[in-house]
């Protein structure tokens, strides 16, 4: 996410990137900007590289 933000590939310039959780749910990636636009993501680990088409 940080690399994509640096390359200006994301739909907006991200201000903060982190994660969120409570006692019932967890979101692996949360990114937002100053206008309260958000990106939510989930991480899946594989032993092979994936392309950008798998990120949508």
C-alpha positions in Angstrom: 0.0 0.0 0.0 2.8 2.4 0.8 4.5 1.7 -2.5 1.3 2.1 -4.4 0.7 5.4 -2.6 4.2 6.7 -3.5 3.6 5.7 -7.2 0.2 7.6 -7.2 -1.6 4.4 -8.3 -4.3 4.7 -5.6 -7.6 6.7 -6.2 -6.4 9.4 -3.8 -3.3 10.4 -1.9 -3.3 8.4 1.4 -2.7 10.3 4.6 -2.5 7.3 7.0 -2.2 3.5 6.6 -2.8 1.1 9.4 -5.0 -1.7 10.7 -8.2 -1.8 12.8 -9.7 -4.4 15.1 -12.1 -4.9 18.0 -13.1 -8.0 19.9 -15.2 -9.4 17.0 -13.6 -8.2 13.7 -10.3 -7.3 12.1 -9.4 -5.3 9.0 -5.9 -5.9 7.8 -5.4 -2.6 6.0 -7.1 0.7 6.5 -6.0 3.8 4.5 -7.6 7.2 4.4 -7.1 10.8 3.3 -8.1 14.2 4.7 -11.5 14.1 3.0 -12.4 10.9 4.8 -12.1 8.6 1.8 -11.1 5.1 2.8 -9.5 2.0 1.4 -10.1 -1.3 3.3 -8.0 -4.4 2.5 -7.4 -8.0 3.5 -4.0 -9.7 3.4 -3.7 -13.2 2.0 -0.3 -14.9 2.0 1.0 -17.1 -0.8 4.4 -18.4 -1.7 4.2 -16.9 -5.2 4.0 -13.4 -6.7 0.6 -11.9 -7.6 -0.2 -9.2 -10.2 -2.2 -6.0 -9.8 -5.3 -7.6 -11.3 -5.6 -9.8 -8.1 -5.7 -6.7 -5.9 -9.1 -5.4 -7.0 
